[in-house]
Amino acid sequence: MPSTRTCVLAGVLAAASTAALTLPAQAGTPAPTERATARCAYPSEVLDLTGWKLTLPTGEDEDPTEITQPELATFSAKPWFRAEADCDAVRFRAAVNGVTTGGSSYPRAELREMTADGEDEAEWSTTEGTHTLVVTEAFTALPKDKPQVVGAQVHGGDDDVTVFRLDGSKLYITDGDDSRHHLVTDDYELGTEFEAKFVAEDGEIDVYYNGELQTTISHDGDTNYFKAGAYTQANCDNSDPCAKKNYGEVRISSIEVTHS
Protein backbone atom coordinates (compact mmCIF):
# COMPACT_ATOMS: atom_id res chain seq x y z
CA MET A 1 0.00 0.00 0.00
CA PRO A 2 1.49 3.39 -0.99
CA SER A 3 2.36 5.86 1.73
CA THR A 4 0.27 9.00 2.39
CA ARG A 5 3.19 11.18 1.16
CA THR A 6 3.22 9.35 -2.18
CA CYS A 7 -0.55 9.78 -2.67
CA VAL A 8 -0.40 13.50 -1.92
CA LEU A 9 2.48 14.00 -4.36
CA ALA A 10 0.62 12.13 -7.11
CA GLY A 11 -2.42 14.34 -6.56
CA VAL A 12 -0.35 17.52 -6.82
CA LEU A 13 1.27 16.38 -10.09
CA ALA A 14 -2.09 15.46 -11.59
CA ALA A 15 -3.53 18.86 -10.69
CA ALA A 16 -0.53 20.66 -12.20
CA SER A 17 -0.86 18.63 -15.40
CA THR A 18 -4.55 19.48 -15.69
CA ALA A 19 -3.82 23.17 -15.10
CA ALA A 20 -1.17 23.17 -17.81
CA LEU A 21 -3.64 21.72 -20.30
CA THR A 22 -6.28 24.35 -19.50
CA LEU A 23 -3.92 27.37 -19.16
CA PRO A 24 -4.83 30.01 -21.83
CA ALA A 25 -2.16 31.15 -24.29
CA GLN A 26 -0.23 34.22 -23.14
CA ALA A 27 -1.65 37.39 -24.65
CA GLY A 28 0.45 38.93 -27.41
CA THR A 29 2.36 35.71 -28.13
CA PRO A 30 0.54 33.81 -30.90
CA ALA A 31 1.64 30.34 -31.85
CA PRO A 32 4.15 30.25 -34.72
CA THR A 33 1.51 28.91 -37.13
CA GLU A 34 -0.76 31.85 -36.26
CA ARG A 35 1.75 34.65 -36.88
CA ALA A 36 0.49 37.11 -39.45
CA THR A 37 2.39 37.24 -42.76
CA ALA A 38 3.49 40.70 -43.87
CA ARG A 39 1.32 42.19 -46.60
CA CYS A 40 1.78 45.52 -48.37
CA ALA A 41 -1.09 47.08 -50.27
CA TYR A 42 0.97 49.91 -51.75
CA PRO A 43 4.55 50.36 -53.01
CA SER A 44 4.87 53.37 -50.69
CA GLU A 45 4.87 50.90 -47.80
CA VAL A 46 8.13 49.51 -49.18
CA LEU A 47 9.87 52.58 -50.64
CA ASP A 48 9.83 56.21 -49.51
CA LEU A 49 8.12 57.82 -52.50
CA THR A 50 7.61 61.26 -50.98
CA GLY A 51 9.98 62.97 -53.40
CA TRP A 52 8.90 61.16 -56.56
CA LYS A 53 6.22 60.97 -59.23
CA LEU A 54 5.39 57.90 -61.33
CA THR A 55 4.96 57.48 -65.08
CA LEU A 56 3.18 54.32 -66.27
CA PRO A 57 2.94 52.64 -69.71
CA THR A 58 -0.83 53.23 -69.71
CA GLY A 59 -3.10 56.08 -70.74
CA GLU A 60 -3.55 57.86 -74.08
CA ASP A 61 -1.08 57.95 -76.98
CA GLU A 62 1.93 60.12 -76.01
CA ASP A 63 0.08 61.00 -72.80
CA PRO A 64 0.94 58.25 -70.32
CA THR A 65 -0.56 58.01 -66.85
CA GLU A 66 1.27 60.08 -64.23
CA ILE A 67 0.73 59.76 -60.50
CA THR A 68 1.99 62.46 -58.12
CA GLN A 69 1.80 62.98 -54.38
CA PRO A 70 -0.34 62.67 -52.36
CA GLU A 71 -2.10 60.13 -54.62
CA LEU A 72 1.10 58.12 -55.05
CA ALA A 73 1.10 57.27 -51.34
CA THR A 74 -1.96 55.04 -51.78
CA PHE A 75 -1.50 53.88 -55.36
CA SER A 76 -0.63 50.62 -57.06
CA ALA A 77 -1.33 49.29 -60.55
CA LYS A 78 -0.84 45.58 -61.09
CA PRO A 79 1.21 44.41 -62.92
CA TRP A 80 2.98 47.67 -63.79
CA PHE A 81 3.69 49.01 -60.30
CA ARG A 82 3.15 46.79 -57.30
CA ALA A 83 4.57 45.81 -53.94
CA GLU A 84 5.73 42.24 -53.50
CA ALA A 85 3.60 40.19 -51.14
CA ASP A 86 6.40 39.92 -48.59
CA CYS A 87 6.97 43.71 -48.65
CA ASP A 88 10.61 43.24 -49.69
CA ALA A 89 10.52 45.18 -52.96
CA VAL A 90 8.49 46.96 -55.65
CA ARG A 91 8.09 45.63 -59.20
CA PHE A 92 8.15 48.04 -62.14
CA ARG A 93 7.00 46.63 -65.50
CA ALA A 94 6.64 48.13 -69.00
CA ALA A 95 5.36 46.08 -71.94
CA VAL A 96 6.53 46.74 -75.49
CA ASN A 97 3.00 47.80 -76.50
CA GLY A 98 2.78 50.35 -73.68
CA VAL A 99 2.02 54.05 -74.00
CA THR A 100 5.09 56.26 -74.40
CA THR A 101 5.84 59.89 -73.63
CA GLY A 102 5.99 62.42 -76.46
CA GLY A 103 9.78 62.51 -76.25
CA SER A 104 10.40 58.76 -76.43
CA SER A 105 9.40 55.75 -78.53
CA TYR A 106 9.83 53.38 -75.58
CA PRO A 107 7.45 52.63 -72.68
CA ARG A 108 8.28 53.01 -69.02
CA ALA A 109 7.10 52.33 -65.50
CA GLU A 110 9.47 54.75 -63.85
CA LEU A 111 9.88 57.17 -60.97
CA ARG A 112 10.90 60.76 -61.68
CA GLU A 113 12.58 62.81 -58.94
CA MET A 114 10.51 65.63 -57.46
CA THR A 115 11.25 68.20 -54.76
CA ALA A 116 11.32 66.89 -51.18
CA ASP A 117 7.60 67.57 -50.67
CA GLY A 118 6.68 65.94 -53.97
CA GLU A 119 4.99 69.06 -55.36
CA ASP A 120 7.43 70.23 -58.06
CA GLU A 121 9.81 68.58 -60.48
CA ALA A 122 13.36 68.47 -59.14
CA GLU A 123 16.12 70.27 -61.02
CA TRP A 124 19.74 70.55 -59.89
CA SER A 125 23.17 71.48 -61.18
CA THR A 126 26.20 69.19 -61.43
CA THR A 127 28.44 72.17 -60.60
CA GLU A 128 26.72 73.20 -57.35
CA GLY A 129 26.48 70.89 -54.34
CA THR A 130 26.57 67.09 -54.25
CA HIS A 131 23.67 65.01 -55.56
CA THR A 132 23.44 61.28 -54.88
CA LEU A 133 21.11 58.46 -55.87
CA VAL A 134 21.50 54.95 -54.44
CA VAL A 135 19.20 52.21 -55.76
CA THR A 136 19.21 48.54 -54.81
CA GLU A 137 17.62 46.73 -57.72
CA ALA A 138 17.51 43.69 -59.98
CA PHE A 139 16.47 43.26 -63.59
CA THR A 140 13.88 40.49 -63.63
CA ALA A 141 12.61 40.38 -67.24
CA LEU A 142 13.70 41.55 -70.70
CA PRO A 143 11.65 42.03 -73.87
CA LYS A 144 12.09 39.58 -76.73
CA ASP A 145 14.21 40.33 -79.84
CA LYS A 146 15.59 43.55 -78.33
CA PRO A 147 16.34 42.54 -74.71
CA GLN A 148 17.21 45.94 -73.30
CA VAL A 149 15.99 47.75 -70.17
CA VAL A 150 17.19 50.82 -68.25
CA GLY A 151 16.98 50.51 -64.46
CA ALA A 152 18.26 53.87 -63.10
CA GLN A 153 19.49 57.10 -64.60
CA VAL A 154 20.60 60.69 -64.35
CA HIS A 155 18.52 62.71 -66.78
CA GLY A 156 19.23 66.18 -68.13
CA GLY A 157 16.70 68.69 -69.36
CA ASP A 158 16.33 67.09 -72.80
CA ASP A 159 17.91 63.64 -72.64
CA ASP A 160 19.48 61.02 -70.39
CA VAL A 161 23.00 61.78 -69.19
CA THR A 162 24.05 58.37 -67.88
CA VAL A 163 22.10 55.17 -67.09
CA PHE A 164 22.41 51.55 -65.98
CA ARG A 165 21.28 49.61 -69.07
CA LEU A 166 21.01 45.84 -69.41
CA ASP A 167 21.44 44.46 -72.93
CA GLY A 168 20.91 40.71 -72.80
CA SER A 169 23.47 39.52 -70.25
CA LYS A 170 25.64 42.63 -70.60
CA LEU A 171 25.20 45.42 -68.08
CA TYR A 172 26.44 48.81 -69.28
CA ILE A 173 26.81 52.32 -67.92
CA THR A 174 26.09 54.79 -70.71
CA ASP A 175 27.46 58.25 -71.48
CA GLY A 176 24.94 60.27 -73.44
CA ASP A 177 24.35 58.58 -76.79
CA ASP A 178 27.15 56.08 -76.15
CA SER A 179 25.00 53.16 -74.96
CA ARG A 180 28.05 50.92 -74.42
CA HIS A 181 30.35 53.41 -72.75
CA HIS A 182 31.38 51.12 -69.87
CA LEU A 183 30.79 47.38 -69.52
CA VAL A 184 30.10 46.47 -65.89
CA THR A 185 29.66 42.74 -66.50
CA ASP A 186 28.99 40.49 -69.48
CA ASP A 187 27.31 37.67 -67.56
CA TYR A 188 24.50 39.33 -65.62
CA GLU A 189 21.77 36.87 -64.60
CA LEU A 190 18.19 38.05 -64.29
CA GLY A 191 17.16 38.45 -60.67
CA THR A 192 20.66 39.34 -59.44
CA GLU A 193 20.35 42.25 -57.03
CA PHE A 194 22.96 45.01 -57.10
CA GLU A 195 23.51 48.54 -55.86
CA ALA A 196 23.58 51.32 -58.46
CA LYS A 197 24.91 54.67 -57.31
CA PHE A 198 25.37 58.07 -58.95
CA VAL A 199 27.26 60.93 -57.28
CA ALA A 200 27.16 64.24 -59.16
CA GLU A 201 29.44 67.13 -58.17
CA ASP A 202 32.05 69.50 -59.64
CA GLY A 203 30.80 68.97 -63.20
CA GLU A 204 31.21 65.19 -63.05
CA ILE A 205 29.12 62.13 -62.24
CA ASP A 206 30.82 59.20 -60.54
CA VAL A 207 28.98 55.93 -61.19
CA TYR A 208 29.32 52.99 -58.79
CA TYR A 209 28.30 49.34 -58.98
CA ASN A 210 28.12 47.49 -55.64
CA GLY A 211 30.22 50.19 -54.02
CA GLU A 212 33.02 50.18 -56.62
CA LEU A 213 33.64 53.16 -58.87
CA GLN A 214 33.10 52.11 -62.50
CA THR A 215 33.38 55.31 -64.52
CA THR A 216 33.22 59.10 -64.31
CA ILE A 217 31.03 61.06 -66.70
CA SER A 218 31.82 64.70 -67.46
CA HIS A 219 28.63 66.75 -67.48
CA ASP A 220 28.01 70.44 -66.91
CA GLY A 221 24.26 71.06 -66.60
CA ASP A 222 21.74 72.64 -64.27
CA THR A 223 18.46 70.88 -65.21
CA ASN A 224 19.25 67.39 -63.93
CA TYR A 225 17.16 64.89 -61.99
CA PHE A 226 17.18 61.20 -61.05
CA LYS A 227 14.94 58.43 -62.41
CA ALA A 228 14.52 54.77 -61.46
CA GLY A 229 12.27 51.89 -62.50
CA ALA A 230 11.77 49.95 -65.73
CA TYR A 231 12.38 51.90 -68.93
CA THR A 232 11.98 49.21 -71.60
CA GLN A 233 14.16 49.86 -74.67
CA ALA A 234 11.88 48.07 -77.12
CA ASN A 235 8.50 48.55 -78.78
CA CYS A 236 6.17 46.84 -81.24
CA ASP A 237 8.36 47.85 -84.19
CA ASN A 238 11.35 45.82 -83.02
CA SER A 239 10.02 43.26 -80.54
CA ASP A 240 7.53 40.42 -81.06
CA PRO A 241 4.93 39.66 -79.83
CA CYS A 242 3.36 43.12 -79.58
CA ALA A 243 1.59 42.17 -76.39
CA LYS A 244 1.25 42.75 -72.67
CA LYS A 245 3.16 39.53 -71.95
CA ASN A 246 6.31 40.86 -73.67
CA TYR A 247 7.89 43.28 -71.22
CA GLY A 248 10.86 44.57 -69.30
CA GLU A 249 10.77 44.48 -65.50
CA VAL A 250 12.89 45.77 -62.63
CA ARG A 251 12.65 44.97 -58.93
CA ILE A 252 13.66 47.76 -56.52
CA SER A 253 14.12 47.03 -52.81
CA SER A 254 15.52 50.41 -51.71
CA ILE A 255 16.00 53.90 -53.09
CA GLU A 256 17.55 56.98 -51.54
CA VAL A 257 18.31 60.49 -52.80
CA THR A 258 20.44 63.03 -50.97
CA HIS A 259 21.42 66.61 -51.86
CA SER A 260 24.02 68.58 -49.95
ABEGO torsion letter per residue (X at the ends): XBBAAAAAAAAAAAAAAAAAAABBBBBGBBBAAABBBBBBABAAAABBAAABBBBBABEBBGBBBBBBOAAAAABBBOAABBBBAAGABBBBBBBAABBBBAABABBBBBBBBBBAAGABBBBBBAABEBBBBBBBBBBABBBBGBBBBBABBBBBAABBABBBBBBEABBBBBBEABAAABBABAABBBGBBBBBBBBBBGGBBBBBBGGBBABBBBBBBAABBBBBEBBBABBAAABOBBBAABBBBBBBABBBBBBX
